[in-house]
């Protein structure tokens, strides 16, 4: 079954993070139907099955995919179908001891097509959700490495910030993430435990059909078309992080972190072209590049984070390698497209 892959990863996360603080607590996970939300739920399901008493509320905007719905059903989690871009609906969510705000559009094609909702989910919804946090609780906000947009240096540390303007093609996302971090920091000045996680390029099992992010698009083309054709020369540099490593670090930041913001990423650095070739090699299909490249609006040339802060504080020394992670992701999508 598909969820065996996710369940295995969730068990590994639970071995590496101390979750005692979740005992007898209510946890709200927004964006429960997404890749990260699914893994947060899978972690909580494993903890509950291991005997830790907790209550989980899974928020989603659209109906969750079957694999996520199965996790929710088996663990007996409560569901809340709420539009976070609507302040009235957002404020209807029940109070919680731990809030993981992982909602939002992560695919550039989608967030650029929905700029108002993208901005609202990261700003007004963040403020509304912080008001749903119980006294003494913890709030994790999923920010993005896109807050560094415009910088040429590499790697990027938490002390850096980007230089793009509100007229940037991705401004709804970039400025929304900066705004969300600002709201969290404002609440920290009032004694609230609010932490921002600047995530870069998490990938892995748990996505839906038709995901348009580069890696998932390559796998879909390989499986469904028998070939991978790139839109450009594939020279952009990306550093990928397998989803279980990302969620492990974010749980650490939420429950044990001492800083207001953490970079969350991996060490698997490749060009987009190299990534396509690796997928093609694993699946056994040809990869081709266009004679003339089409630009992706606003996309950065390189994304690589300085992970000194989380690795030092949380003693993170090992990561899932890119080929291992890709094989698990491809196995997931093979099952997905056969379904």
N, C-alpha and C positions, 0 to 999 in steps of 0.2 A: 504493500500500500504506500501511497505517496507520503503520508505523514510519518512513516517510519524514519525517513531521513531527518525530518524536523525534530521528531521525538529524541533521536540519538543526539542531535546537536544540543537540544534543551537540557538533556541529562548532563552533558559535558559542561555546560555553563553552570549548572547547579553545583558541580563539584568544585568549581573555582571561585565562587562568590559566597560570602556569608550572608544568608537571608534571614537571620534571626529577627531582624527588625520588622519583618512582614507578618510575624505571628499575630493572629487575631486582628489584623488590619484590613481595611477596605482599600482596594487598589483600583483606580480608574485608568484605563488605557484608551486614549483616543487614537483614531486611525487604525483601529483593530483589524481592518480588512487589508492593510498593506503588508509589505514584506517585513518591516520591522515590527509592526504591531502584532503580526502573527507570531513572531519569535518571542516577543514579550509575553504573549498569552501562553505559548507553549511552555515557557519557563515556569509561569505561574501554575499551569496545569500539572507539571511534573512535581512542583513543590506540594501542591494539594494532594496529589496521589501518594506522596511520600509521607503524608501525615501532618503537614503544617497547616493549621486552620487559618484560612483567609477567605475573604470575599472579593471577587473580581467583577468589575463592570466593564464590558467591552463596548466602546462607542464606535459607530460607523455611520457613514453618510449613505452609501449604497449597500445593498445586500452583500455580505461577505462571500468569498469564494467557498466552494464546498469543503476544501481542506481546512479553512479557518472555522467554518461553521461546525465542522466535526470536533475540533478542539474545544470550542465553546460548549457544545452539547455534552461531550463526554465529561468535561470538568464541572458542568453545572453552573457555568458563569451566567451572570445577568447581562442582557443586551440592551443597548440604548441607541436607537436609530435617530440621530440628531444632526441637524445642519449647523455646524459650529460657526459658519459665517453669519448666522442669524443670532444676535445677542439674546433674544428672548428664549430661543430653543436652548442655547448654550447654558443659560442660567437655570434651566430646568433640570440639569444633571444633579444627581445626589452628591452630597459632600463626601470626600474621600481622604484617607490618611496619606496615601501616596498617589500622585498623579503623574502619569507618563504621557506627555503631549507629543505624540508622534504623528498626528494628523497633518495632512497637507499634500499638495501635488508635488511629487519628486521628479516626474518626467518633464523635461523642458518644454516639449511640444504641448503638454497639457497645461502647465502653469502659465505659459505665455499666452495661451488661448483663453485663460480664465484669470485675468490680472486682478480684478476686484476681489473675488473670493480668495485668491491666493494671499493677497495682502491681509484680508480680514482674519483668515484662519491663523495667521502668524501674529497678529497684533491684538485686535479686539477680543478674539477668542482666548488668547493667552491671558489677557487681563481678567476676563470672565472666569476662566478656569482657576486662576489663582485665588479668586474669591470663594471657590468651592473647596479649597484646601482646608482641612481641619487644623486647629492649633497644634503646633509641634510636628506637623506633617512635612513631607518632602515633595518637591516639584521638579521634574526633569523636563526641560524644553529641548526638543530636537532642532537645533540650528543647523547650519550648513557651512562647508568650506567656501561657499559662494560669497560669504561676507568678506573674503579676501580679494574679491574680483578687482582687477586693475593693477595688482602688484606683480612685479616681475621676479622678485626674489624667490628662492626655494632652498630649503623647506620653510614653511610658514609657521610661526609660533603664535600662541594665544595673545601675545602683546601686539601683534600686527592687526591692521584693519585695512580694508580695501579703499580704492580711490574713485570708484565709479559714481556717476551722478544719478538722480532720479529719472533721467532720460534714457538710461541704458536699456537695451532691449529686454533684459531680464530684471529690470528694477523692481517689479512687483514682488519677485522672489527675494532678491538681494536685500532690498530695503525692508521687506517684511521680516526677514530673519534678523536683521540688525534691530528692528523695532521690538521684536519678541525678546531679544536679549536685554534690551534697555528696560523693558517692563519687568523682567525677572530681577535685574539688578536693583531696580527701584524698590521692589518688595524685599530684597535682601537687606536694604538699609533699614527696613522695619522689623528685622529679625526673622524673616521667613527664609527657610532653607530652599532656595530656588537655584538650580544649576542648569547651565546651558551646555549642550554637547554639539560641537562643530564637526559634523559628520562629513566624511568624504568617501563617496563611491562604495557603499556597501552593496554586495551582490550575494546571490545564493538561491537555494530552493525557496519556494513560497510565493513566487510571482504568478500572475495570471497570463492567459494567452494575450498576445498583442502588445505586450510591454515594449515601448519604443526606445528605452535606454539602449545605448550602443551594444553592450554585451548581450543583453537578452534578444535584441534584434538580430545579432549575428547568429545566435543559436537557433532562433526561429527560422532564419533563412537556410541555415545548414540542414535542419531537420525537414523542413517543408518544401524547399526549392532545390535541395541538393547542391547548393553553391552559395557563396557569400560574395556579394558585390558591394564594395564600399562607395560612399558618395564623394569622398575626397581621398587625399593621399595618405591619410591615417598617421600624420606626423605628430599630432597632439599627444602629450604625455600624461598618463593617468596612473595613480597609485590606488590599487583596489584592496578592499578589506572584506574577507568572508564574513557573512552576516553573524555567525555565532561569536566571532571575535569582537565585532562591533557592539553587539547586544551585551556581551560580558562586560566590556569596558563601560558601557552606559549604565548598567546596573551598579557597577562599582562607584561611578560618579554620583549617581542618585542617592545611594545608601551610605557611602563612606567617604565621598569626596570632600576636601577642605577648601577648594577653590571655586570661584563663581563660573568658570568656563574651562572646558577641556576639549582639546583636539581629539577626535576619534577617527582612526583610520588604520591602514595596514602598511605593509612594506613591499607589496608586489607591484613594482613600477615597470610599466611597459608603454610603448606607443600604441595607439589605437590599431595601427596596422599590424603590429606584432600580436596583439590580442586576437584579432581576426584570424591570423595565420594559426595561432595555437588552437582556437576553436575548430578551424578547418582540419587541422591535423588530427585532433581527437575524434571528430565525427567522420573524417575521411572524405571531405569534399574540397573542391578547388576554391581559391580565393582570388579575386581580381580587383584591380584598382582602375578608376576612370582616367581617361586621357586628360580631362579637364575637371578640376575639383569644384564642388559646390560648398560654399561656406555655411557653417552652422552659426546662426545669429548670436553674437555675444559670448560664444563658448571660449573659455580660457585655453591658452596654449599648453599650460602645465598645471597639474594639481598634485602637490606633495606636501604633507604636513609634518611638522616637528612633533613627535610623540613623546618627548622627554618627560613632560609633566605626568600624563597618565601612566606611562610605563614605570616611572620611578615611584609614584605614590601607590600604585596598585600591583607592583611587582609583576608586570606583564612581560614575559620573555619569549613566549612561543606563539606563533600564528599558524593558521592553516595556510599551506602553500598554494600558489595560484593554480597549479595543475590539479592538485587534489580538490580545491574548491570548485574549479571549472567542471571536473568530472561529476561531482555531486550535483551541480547546477544543471548540467546537460542531462544527467539521469532523471532529474526532476522534470525537465521540459519534455523529455522523451515520453514519460508517463502522461504528462499534461496533454500533449498533442495526440496521444493515442486515445485519450478518454472521449 
